[in-house]
Amino acid sequence: MTASRLKQPKPFNTEKALQLIGFLCFAYLFFGFMLLPCLNTLTSIFTVKDAAGNVDPFAVIRFFLAGNMPRFVWNSLRLAVVLTITVNIVGISIVLLTEYFDIKGANILRLGYMTTLIYSGVALVTGYMFLYSSDGIMTTKLLEMFPTLNPKWFSGYKAVLFTMTFACTSNHALFLRNAIRGIDYNTVEASRNLGASPFTTLFKVVFPTLIPTLFSLTIMTFITGLCAMSAPTLLGYDSINPEIVRLAGSSVADESFPQARAALLSIILACFTILLLTILSSYERKGHYLSVSKTKAKLRKQKIDNPVLNVLMHIYAYVLFIIYMTPVVMIVLFSFQTYQAIKVKRLDLGNWTFINYYGTQDYQYLTSRGKYKTIEGSISGVFSNEATLGGIHTSFVLSVIAAALACVIVVIACNYIFKHKKTGTVLEYALLFPWLLPTILICYSYRVFFNSNDIWYVFDQNLYYADRVRILMIIAYMVVRLPFSLRMIKAAFYQIDEELEDAARNLGSSQIRTFLKVKLPIIMPSVLAVFALNFNTLFTEYDMGATFASSYGTTYAMVIQSMCREEGLYGFNVNASGRRCASTVFIMIVSGIILYLVYGVGGRDIGERIAARERFKKLFSRFKKKEA
């Protein structure tokens, strides 16, 4: 009897089967779309053939040392190093001016300083170009006052540094602001009671507590400068990423082994990134501690006692405000102007139009023969132009799918990580793997590796061919956002009380049902917030779109970038600058709504949410009574 029982087959375990399927799917994703393409890029450097057809493993390295490729590396390094200084100066300034010192109008200043959160990348760069390019508003005014000024003064290294200095302070506005708000005011007050001035207290008491955050922000800024793409491309600066994209689209007929050179530059970027992240991880493992009082007090703003210094700080604060707000205000105003007003960069307050947003108009011009020629529909708005609508549709669909997939994968992975410590650690490091590599390396590896009919695990399909490139872009978008999603959603899993899971298990609930009915509702607000931030980043993404340049994968940012060079070409897209301004305003609105949902509505605690729900119910009941 006992023997027969032992020979009976074990019942089918659904959870084990799902774990096995999940493991196989993740192994397929990791090895097929993270590891193998990047290894192919690495090996391509050493498999270049010479004129005789023999493999020369050091040909690319010799070409690198003898050619002008070190200049691109040096330019990127110079930009990254200087950018860490300028961004930290401006970033720390805007946080101190709005959160630490008592500056009049701090709430208005804060809104101006945080405008880089609602528009970035190619949209932000085109905003600065609208002001400072050779035919920009500010350049035109400066030329009237200083006729000897070089019209192309806003280009190259200085223009990129200026633009990125103000563009990259968004991380300070988020993370450093939260860090300084978490300082215990009792320590500040104790320092002031001992006779220290506000600035002495700042340097001796406040700054030491902010060092870990500042160190992380410095590393992030350095990597951003090293991997800069949109600003160097549009402003004409020879750095690594634009050169990689250029070489990726070149051929052997044009120059020597361009793809291998692009691969080498990508690997150099990866080495720098890995080194910096290793330094950051080592620094974080040391631990940082701060002695505070038992009852933590909220930080109060410090008044500047010296009247002269107080005036200078206010002037400095509002000068920064003007620099931040001028592109935003001008873009919004000129988005409602006609193409004639935009062309001469003069506001015509008596002639407003919505043509840059919606509708079409014919364009009539005088030919060299003295006759008027009309081009139908040459003037069109954002939501009436096929190319712009196509870019919006492509970016929206790709971003939604990629952001959702990243969240789904990470939620399932985090649930496994918290239940299986040893194997979960391996899974966690695998998900963080894309953080070790620059985005451009991942995308370039995909472009080269999957541009073939010999990859068996994608059923011998060329994923870079025709409309299949969209599948490749979705995978790249998703892979790039996995590390960020993991860090955010994993933090949400720590909020789950283990007793809730034990109670569900005691009531006979399976692990799958417990996850769906107990855990998922708790972490859902954080998951939705991560989804929103992922979408916000991907919707206006430029670097990956430029690497996957294809008529089937033209993203919204690529369409905006093309507007910079196509205006009036052969009589078409006459109002490209106006449509570009309207596109930027549209991006600001979309990003602003998402950030409000994440940090406004999504940032409320349970008490605030209940109170808001009650207010809505009261308002709704009053509305129904009025109708009755």
MOLIN-V583586 format. One record per residue. N is the residue number from 1. OMEGA is omega in degrees with one decimal (none if undefined). Layout:
# MOLIN-V583586
n->N omega->OMEGA
n->N omega->OMEGA
This chain:
# MOLIN-V583586
n->1 omega->179.7
n->2 omega->179.8
n->3 omega->179.9
n->4 omega->177.1
n->5 omega->-179.4
n->6 omega->-177.8
n->7 omega->-179.6
n->8 omega->179.0
n->9 omega->178.8
n->10 omega->179.5
n->11 omega->-179.0
n->12 omega->-178.5
n->13 omega->-176.7
n->14 omega->-176.7
n->15 omega->178.2
n->16 omega->179.0
n->17 omega->178.5
n->18 omega->176.8
n->19 omega->178.9
n->20 omega->178.1
n->21 omega->178.5
n->22 omega->178.5
n->23 omega->-179.8
n->24 omega->179.1
n->25 omega->-179.7
n->26 omega->177.3
n->27 omega->177.4
n->28 omega->179.9
n->29 omega->-174.1
n->30 omega->-176.4
n->31 omega->-175.6
n->32 omega->-173.1
n->33 omega->174.5
n->34 omega->-170.5
n->35 omega->-173.1
n->36 omega->178.7
n->37 omega->-179.2
n->38 omega->175.8
n->39 omega->176.6
n->40 omega->177.0
n->41 omega->-179.9
n->42 omega->-177.0
n->43 omega->-179.1
n->44 omega->179.2
n->45 omega->-172.8
n->46 omega->-179.9
n->47 omega->179.0
n->48 omega->-179.7
n->49 omega->177.8
n->50 omega->-177.6
n->51 omega->-179.4
n->52 omega->179.8
n->53 omega->179.5
n->54 omega->178.8
n->55 omega->179.6
n->56 omega->-172.8
n->57 omega->-176.7
n->58 omega->-177.8
n->59 omega->-177.6
n->60 omega->-179.4
n->61 omega->176.8
n->62 omega->178.3
n->63 omega->178.9
n->64 omega->-177.1
n->65 omega->-176.0
n->66 omega->-175.9
n->67 omega->-177.6
n->68 omega->-179.4
n->69 omega->176.3
n->70 omega->179.4
n->71 omega->179.0
n->72 omega->178.1
n->73 omega->180.0
n->74 omega->179.4
n->75 omega->178.3
n->76 omega->177.8
n->77 omega->179.5
n->78 omega->178.8
n->79 omega->-177.8
n->80 omega->-178.0
n->81 omega->-178.5
n->82 omega->-179.2
n->83 omega->178.3
n->84 omega->179.0
n->85 omega->-175.7
n->86 omega->-179.5
n->87 omega->178.0
n->88 omega->178.5
n->89 omega->-178.4
n->90 omega->-177.8
n->91 omega->177.1
n->92 omega->-179.7
n->93 omega->-174.7
n->94 omega->178.1
n->95 omega->179.1
n->96 omega->-178.1
n->97 omega->-177.8
n->98 omega->-174.1
n->99 omega->-174.0
n->100 omega->-179.1
n->101 omega->179.2
n->102 omega->-178.8
n->103 omega->-179.8
n->104 omega->179.8
n->105 omega->-176.3
n->106 omega->-179.4
n->107 omega->177.5
n->108 omega->178.2
n->109 omega->-178.7
n->110 omega->178.6
n->111 omega->178.2
n->112 omega->-178.2
n->113 omega->-175.7
n->114 omega->178.3
n->115 omega->179.3
n->116 omega->176.9
n->117 omega->-176.0
n->118 omega->170.4
n->119 omega->-175.2
n->120 omega->176.7
n->121 omega->-175.1
n->122 omega->178.3
n->123 omega->179.4
n->124 omega->-179.0
n->125 omega->178.5
n->126 omega->175.4
n->127 omega->177.6
n->128 omega->176.4
n->129 omega->178.6
n->130 omega->179.4
n->131 omega->-165.1
n->132 omega->178.4
n->133 omega->-174.2
n->134 omega->177.1
n->135 omega->-178.6
n->136 omega->-176.3
n->137 omega->-177.1
n->138 omega->179.2
n->139 omega->178.1
n->140 omega->178.4
n->141 omega->-179.9
n->142 omega->178.7
n->143 omega->176.4
n->144 omega->-179.9
n->145 omega->-178.6
n->146 omega->-175.3
n->147 omega->-178.0
n->148 omega->-178.5
n->149 omega->176.8
n->150 omega->-178.0
n->151 omega->-178.2
n->152 omega->-178.1
n->153 omega->-178.5
n->154 omega->177.6
n->155 omega->177.8
n->156 omega->-172.1
n->157 omega->-176.2
n->158 omega->179.3
n->159 omega->178.7
n->160 omega->179.6
n->161 omega->179.8
n->162 omega->-177.6
n->163 omega->-176.5
n->164 omega->176.7
n->165 omega->-179.1
n->166 omega->179.4
n->167 omega->-172.2
n->168 omega->178.9
n->169 omega->-179.3
n->170 omega->177.1
n->171 omega->175.4
n->172 omega->-179.0
n->173 omega->179.5
n->174 omega->-169.3
n->175 omega->-179.9
n->176 omega->177.1
n->177 omega->178.0
n->178 omega->-179.5
n->179 omega->-177.1
n->180 omega->176.1
n->181 omega->-179.8
n->182 omega->179.4
n->183 omega->178.1
n->184 omega->-177.7
n->185 omega->179.8
n->186 omega->178.4
n->187 omega->177.4
n->188 omega->-179.0
n->189 omega->178.4
n->190 omega->178.0
n->191 omega->179.7
n->192 omega->178.1
n->193 omega->177.5
n->194 omega->175.3
n->195 omega->-179.4
n->196 omega->177.2
n->197 omega->178.5
n->198 omega->-178.3
n->199 omega->175.5
n->200 omega->177.0
n->201 omega->-179.9
n->202 omega->-175.8
n->203 omega->-175.1
n->204 omega->-174.5
n->205 omega->-172.8
n->206 omega->-174.9
n->207 omega->178.2
n->208 omega->178.8
n->209 omega->-177.6
n->210 omega->-175.2
n->211 omega->178.7
n->212 omega->179.3
n->213 omega->-179.8
n->214 omega->178.6
n->215 omega->178.8
n->216 omega->179.9
n->217 omega->178.4
n->218 omega->178.2
n->219 omega->179.9
n->220 omega->179.6
n->221 omega->179.4
n->222 omega->179.5
n->223 omega->178.3
n->224 omega->178.5
n->225 omega->-179.6
n->226 omega->-176.5
n->227 omega->-177.7
n->228 omega->-177.1
n->229 omega->-171.1
n->230 omega->-178.3
n->231 omega->177.3
n->232 omega->-179.8
n->233 omega->-175.2
n->234 omega->-175.4
n->235 omega->173.1
n->236 omega->178.0
n->237 omega->-176.1
n->238 omega->176.6
n->239 omega->-169.0
n->240 omega->-172.9
n->241 omega->176.7
n->242 omega->179.1
n->243 omega->177.1
n->244 omega->179.4
n->245 omega->179.5
n->246 omega->179.9
n->247 omega->-179.8
n->248 omega->179.2
n->249 omega->-179.0
n->250 omega->-179.6
n->251 omega->-179.7
n->252 omega->179.2
n->253 omega->-179.0
n->254 omega->-176.5
n->255 omega->-175.1
n->256 omega->177.0
n->257 omega->-177.1
n->258 omega->-178.2
n->259 omega->178.8
n->260 omega->177.2
n->261 omega->175.8
n->262 omega->178.2
n->263 omega->-179.7
n->264 omega->177.3
n->265 omega->178.0
n->266 omega->179.2
n->267 omega->177.1
n->268 omega->176.1
n->269 omega->-179.9
n->270 omega->179.5
n->271 omega->177.8
n->272 omega->-178.5
n->273 omega->179.5
n->274 omega->179.4
n->275 omega->-178.1
n->276 omega->178.4
n->277 omega->175.9
n->278 omega->177.7
n->279 omega->-179.8
n->280 omega->-180.0
n->281 omega->178.5
n->282 omega->179.8
n->283 omega->-178.5
n->284 omega->-178.9
n->285 omega->179.6
n->286 omega->-179.6
n->287 omega->179.4
n->288 omega->-174.3
n->289 omega->-179.0
n->290 omega->177.6
n->291 omega->-179.6
n->292 omega->179.3
n->293 omega->-178.1
n->294 omega->178.2
n->295 omega->-175.8
n->296 omega->-179.2
n->297 omega->179.9
n->298 omega->-178.2
n->299 omega->175.4
n->300 omega->-177.6
n->301 omega->-176.2
n->302 omega->177.4
n->303 omega->177.5
n->304 omega->-172.9
n->305 omega->-179.3
n->306 omega->-175.8
n->307 omega->-179.9
n->308 omega->179.6
n->309 omega->178.3
n->310 omega->178.7
n->311 omega->-179.8
n->312 omega->178.9
n->313 omega->177.9
n->314 omega->178.2
n->315 omega->179.5
n->316 omega->-179.3
n->317 omega->-176.2
n->318 omega->172.4
n->319 omega->175.6
n->320 omega->179.4
n->321 omega->179.6
n->322 omega->179.6
n->323 omega->180.0
n->324 omega->-170.7
n->325 omega->-175.7
n->326 omega->177.7
n->327 omega->-178.6
n->328 omega->-178.1
n->329 omega->-177.9
n->330 omega->178.8
n->331 omega->179.2
n->332 omega->-178.9
n->333 omega->-176.5
n->334 omega->175.6
n->335 omega->177.5
n->336 omega->-179.1
n->337 omega->177.2
n->338 omega->-177.8
n->339 omega->177.8
n->340 omega->179.4
n->341 omega->-179.8
n->342 omega->-178.2
n->343 omega->-179.7
n->344 omega->178.0
n->345 omega->177.1
n->346 omega->178.9
n->347 omega->175.4
n->348 omega->-173.1
n->349 omega->179.4
n->350 omega->-176.6
n->351 omega->180.0
n->352 omega->-178.6
n->353 omega->175.6
n->354 omega->-174.0
n->355 omega->178.9
n->356 omega->177.7
n->357 omega->-174.5
n->358 omega->176.7
n->359 omega->178.4
n->360 omega->175.8
n->361 omega->175.5
n->362 omega->179.2
n->363 omega->-179.4
n->364 omega->179.8
n->365 omega->-176.8
n->366 omega->-179.6
n->367 omega->179.7
n->368 omega->179.3
n->369 omega->177.9
n->370 omega->178.6
n->371 omega->178.3
n->372 omega->178.2
n->373 omega->-177.0
n->374 omega->175.2
n->375 omega->-175.3
n->376 omega->175.0
n->377 omega->-178.4
n->378 omega->177.3
n->379 omega->-175.6
n->380 omega->-179.8
n->381 omega->-179.1
n->382 omega->-175.2
n->383 omega->174.3
n->384 omega->-178.3
n->385 omega->-175.3
n->386 omega->-178.3
n->387 omega->-179.1
n->388 omega->178.4
n->389 omega->177.1
n->390 omega->177.6
n->391 omega->178.0
n->392 omega->-179.0
n->393 omega->-179.5
n->394 omega->-179.0
n->395 omega->-178.3
n->396 omega->-177.1
n->397 omega->-178.9
n->398 omega->-177.3
n->399 omega->179.7
n->400 omega->-178.3
n->401 omega->-177.8
n->402 omega->179.5
n->403 omega->179.6
n->404 omega->179.8
n->405 omega->178.9
n->406 omega->-179.5
n->407 omega->-179.3
n->408 omega->-179.9
n->409 omega->-176.7
n->410 omega->178.2
n->411 omega->178.6
n->412 omega->-179.6
n->413 omega->-179.8
n->414 omega->177.1
n->415 omega->177.5
n->416 omega->-178.2
n->417 omega->-177.3
n->418 omega->179.7
n->419 omega->-178.7
n->420 omega->-171.1
n->421 omega->-173.7
n->422 omega->179.1
n->423 omega->178.0
n->424 omega->177.6
n->425 omega->177.0
n->426 omega->178.9
n->427 omega->-179.8
n->428 omega->178.9
n->429 omega->177.5
n->430 omega->178.6
n->431 omega->178.2
n->432 omega->-177.6
n->433 omega->-179.9
n->434 omega->179.0
n->435 omega->-179.4
n->436 omega->-173.6
n->437 omega->174.5
n->438 omega->179.2
n->439 omega->-176.6
n->440 omega->178.5
n->441 omega->179.6
n->442 omega->-177.2
n->443 omega->178.0
n->444 omega->178.8
n->445 omega->177.8
n->446 omega->-176.2
n->447 omega->-177.9
n->448 omega->-172.2
n->449 omega->-175.4
n->450 omega->174.1
n->451 omega->-174.1
n->452 omega->177.1
n->453 omega->-174.4
n->454 omega->179.9
n->455 omega->-170.8
n->456 omega->-173.2
n->457 omega->167.8
n->458 omega->174.7
n->459 omega->175.8
n->460 omega->177.9
n->461 omega->176.1
n->462 omega->-175.9
n->463 omega->178.2
n->464 omega->-175.1
n->465 omega->172.8
n->466 omega->-173.7
n->467 omega->177.0
n->468 omega->178.3
n->469 omega->178.2
n->470 omega->175.7
n->471 omega->179.8
n->472 omega->179.1
n->473 omega->177.7
n->474 omega->179.6
n->475 omega->179.3
n->476 omega->177.3
n->477 omega->-177.2
n->478 omega->-177.6
n->479 omega->-178.4
n->480 omega->-177.3
n->481 omega->-178.9
n->482 omega->-178.2
n->483 omega->178.5
n->484 omega->-179.6
n->485 omega->179.8
n->486 omega->-178.5
n->487 omega->-176.5
n->488 omega->-176.0
n->489 omega->176.4
n->490 omega->177.0
n->491 omega->179.4
n->492 omega->-179.7
n->493 omega->178.4
n->494 omega->-179.3
n->495 omega->-177.0
n->496 omega->178.4
n->497 omega->-178.1
n->498 omega->-179.3
n->499 omega->177.9
n->500 omega->178.7
n->501 omega->178.1
n->502 omega->179.6
n->503 omega->178.8
n->504 omega->-179.9
n->505 omega->178.5
n->506 omega->177.6
n->507 omega->175.5
n->508 omega->-179.0
n->509 omega->177.1
n->510 omega->-179.4
n->511 omega->179.8
n->512 omega->-179.8
n->513 omega->177.8
n->514 omega->178.8
n->515 omega->-175.9
n->516 omega->-173.3
n->517 omega->-175.4
n->518 omega->-173.5
n->519 omega->-173.8
n->520 omega->177.3
n->521 omega->-179.1
n->522 omega->-176.3
n->523 omega->-174.2
n->524 omega->177.4
n->525 omega->178.6
n->526 omega->178.6
n->527 omega->178.2
n->528 omega->178.0
n->529 omega->178.4
n->530 omega->176.8
n->531 omega->-179.3
n->532 omega->-179.9
n->533 omega->175.9
n->534 omega->179.3
n->535 omega->-179.4
n->536 omega->-179.7
n->537 omega->-174.7
n->538 omega->-176.1
n->539 omega->-179.6
n->540 omega->-176.9
n->541 omega->-178.0
n->542 omega->-172.7
n->543 omega->-177.9
n->544 omega->178.0
n->545 omega->179.1
n->546 omega->179.5
n->547 omega->179.7
n->548 omega->-174.7
n->549 omega->-177.8
n->550 omega->178.7
n->551 omega->178.4
n->552 omega->-177.3
n->553 omega->-179.8
n->554 omega->-176.7
n->555 omega->-178.4
n->556 omega->179.1
n->557 omega->177.6
n->558 omega->177.3
n->559 omega->178.6
n->560 omega->-179.3
n->561 omega->-179.6
n->562 omega->177.9
n->563 omega->-179.0
n->564 omega->-174.3
n->565 omega->-174.0
n->566 omega->-170.4
n->567 omega->175.9
n->568 omega->-177.5
n->569 omega->-178.0
n->570 omega->176.7
n->571 omega->179.9
n->572 omega->179.8
n->573 omega->-177.0
n->574 omega->-177.9
n->575 omega->-178.1
n->576 omega->179.4
n->577 omega->177.9
n->578 omega->178.0
n->579 omega->175.9
n->580 omega->176.7
n->581 omega->179.3
n->582 omega->177.5
n->583 omega->178.9
n->584 omega->177.4
n->585 omega->178.0
n->586 omega->178.2
n->587 omega->178.0
n->588 omega->-178.5
n->589 omega->-179.6
n->590 omega->-179.2
n->591 omega->179.2
n->592 omega->178.8
n->593 omega->-178.9
n->594 omega->178.8
n->595 omega->177.0
n->596 omega->179.3
n->597 omega->-178.0
n->598 omega->-173.7
n->599 omega->177.2
n->600 omega->179.9
n->601 omega->-177.4
n->602 omega->-178.5
n->603 omega->-179.2
n->604 omega->174.6
n->605 omega->-173.7
n->606 omega->178.9
n->607 omega->178.7
n->608 omega->179.5
n->609 omega->178.7
n->610 omega->179.1
n->611 omega->178.4
n->612 omega->179.0
n->613 omega->178.7
n->614 omega->177.6
n->615 omega->179.0
n->616 omega->178.9
n->617 omega->178.6
n->618 omega->179.0
n->619 omega->-179.6
n->620 omega->179.1
n->621 omega->176.6
n->622 omega->179.5
n->623 omega->-179.8
n->624 omega->178.3
n->625 omega->179.4
n->626 omega->178.9
n->627 omega->179.6
n->628 omega->none
